[in-house]
Amino acid sequence: MTNETVTLKQRSGDPVEGTAVVTRYAATDRTTRAGAIALGGILLGGLSIVVPGVHLISTWLLPLLGLGIAAYVHRIHARVGTVRGICPSCGEDMAIEDTGAVADEAVWVRCDRCTHPMELILRPQ
């Protein structure tokens, strides 16, 4: 976990700088975690063959769920904790807690004072 400079971009107006606690995941960690989840789904699906009745659904559903979750986990590049900065709308200091995972899609946050929406942009690593 490191403090990094982030950009908070409004829908209209100038973007502002802020700081955030960011945990970045290496490609090998993401691939290992995703592979373990996919393998776990396949193994659970295979083991469910011995359960009468349940095996009609679980043998194909569990591997598919494992692969879907693995694909999502592999796309997560970083996790953002507390974001601090000055809101461009109200001008107050803001502290947004536990922003969440950063994948390929945009991450939107809201000021904790005026609830103004802003896009959180991490610097490339």
C-alpha positions as CSV (number, residue, x, y, z in Angstrom):
1,M,0.0,0.0,0.0
2,T,1.4,3.3,-1.1
3,N,0.2,6.8,-1.3
4,E,-0.1,7.9,-4.9
5,T,-1.2,11.0,-6.7
6,V,-4.5,10.5,-8.5
7,T,-6.6,12.7,-10.7
8,L,-10.3,13.4,-9.9
9,K,-12.0,14.4,-13.2
10,Q,-15.4,16.1,-13.2
11,R,-18.0,15.8,-15.9
12,S,-17.4,19.5,-16.7
13,G,-14.6,21.7,-15.5
14,D,-10.9,21.2,-14.7
15,P,-9.6,18.0,-13.1
16,V,-8.1,18.2,-9.7
17,E,-5.3,16.3,-8.0
18,G,-5.6,14.2,-4.9
19,T,-3.9,11.4,-3.0
20,A,-5.0,7.8,-2.5
21,V,-3.8,4.7,-0.7
22,V,-3.3,2.3,-3.6
23,T,-2.4,-1.4,-3.5
24,R,-1.2,-2.6,-7.0
25,Y,-1.2,-6.2,-8.0
26,A,1.5,-7.6,-10.2
27,A,0.5,-9.6,-13.3
28,T,1.9,-12.8,-11.9
29,D,-0.1,-12.4,-8.7
30,R,-3.3,-11.7,-10.7
31,T,-2.7,-14.7,-13.0
32,T,-1.9,-17.0,-10.0
33,R,-5.0,-16.0,-8.1
34,A,-7.2,-16.3,-11.2
35,G,-5.8,-19.7,-12.1
36,A,-6.4,-21.0,-8.6
37,I,-10.0,-19.8,-8.7
38,A,-10.6,-21.4,-12.1
39,L,-9.0,-24.7,-11.0
40,G,-11.1,-24.7,-7.8
41,G,-14.3,-24.3,-9.8
42,I,-13.3,-27.1,-12.2
43,L,-12.3,-29.4,-9.3
44,L,-15.6,-28.7,-7.4
45,G,-17.5,-29.4,-10.5
46,G,-15.7,-32.6,-11.0
47,L,-16.2,-33.7,-7.4
48,S,-20.0,-32.9,-7.6
49,I,-20.5,-35.8,-10.0
50,V,-21.0,-38.2,-7.1
51,V,-23.9,-36.2,-5.6
52,P,-27.2,-37.6,-7.1
53,G,-29.5,-34.9,-8.5
54,V,-27.1,-32.0,-7.9
55,H,-24.7,-33.3,-10.4
56,L,-27.1,-32.4,-13.3
57,I,-26.4,-28.7,-12.7
58,S,-23.3,-28.4,-10.6
59,T,-20.9,-30.3,-13.0
60,W,-21.2,-27.5,-15.6
61,L,-22.3,-24.6,-13.4
62,L,-19.4,-24.6,-10.9
63,P,-16.6,-24.6,-13.6
64,L,-18.4,-21.8,-15.4
65,L,-18.7,-19.8,-12.2
66,G,-15.1,-20.4,-11.5
67,L,-14.0,-19.3,-14.9
68,G,-16.2,-16.1,-14.7
69,I,-14.9,-15.1,-11.3
70,A,-11.3,-15.9,-12.4
71,A,-11.7,-13.6,-15.4
72,Y,-13.0,-10.8,-13.2
73,V,-10.2,-11.3,-10.6
74,H,-7.6,-11.2,-13.4
75,R,-8.8,-7.8,-14.6
76,I,-8.4,-6.2,-11.2
77,H,-5.1,-4.1,-11.4
78,A,-5.3,-2.3,-8.1
79,R,-7.3,-1.6,-5.0
80,V,-7.9,1.9,-3.8
81,G,-8.3,2.8,-0.2
82,T,-8.9,6.3,1.2
83,V,-8.9,9.1,-1.4
84,R,-8.1,12.6,-0.1
85,G,-8.2,15.9,-1.8
86,I,-10.3,19.1,-2.3
87,C,-13.7,18.7,-4.0
88,P,-13.8,20.9,-7.1
89,S,-17.5,21.5,-6.6
90,C,-17.8,22.6,-3.0
91,G,-14.2,23.4,-2.3
92,E,-14.1,21.4,1.0
93,D,-11.6,18.8,2.0
94,M,-12.8,15.3,1.3
95,A,-11.9,11.9,2.4
96,I,-13.6,9.0,0.5
97,E,-13.1,5.7,2.3
98,D,-12.5,2.3,0.7
99,T,-13.1,3.2,-3.0
100,G,-12.6,-0.5,-4.1
101,A,-11.1,-2.4,-7.0
102,V,-9.7,-0.8,-10.2
103,A,-10.2,-2.9,-13.3
104,D,-10.5,-1.8,-16.9
105,E,-13.7,0.2,-16.4
106,A,-13.9,3.8,-15.0
107,V,-14.1,4.3,-11.3
108,W,-16.6,6.9,-10.1
109,V,-16.5,8.4,-6.6
110,R,-18.6,11.0,-4.8
111,C,-17.6,13.8,-2.5
112,D,-18.5,12.9,1.0
113,R,-19.8,16.5,1.6
114,C,-21.7,17.5,-1.5
115,T,-22.0,14.1,-3.3
116,H,-20.6,15.5,-6.5
117,P,-19.5,12.7,-8.8
118,M,-15.9,12.5,-10.1
119,E,-14.0,9.9,-12.1
120,L,-10.9,8.5,-10.3
121,I,-7.9,8.1,-12.6
122,L,-4.8,6.3,-11.5
123,R,-1.4,7.1,-13.0
124,P,-0.1,4.2,-15.2
125,Q,2.5,2.1,-13.5
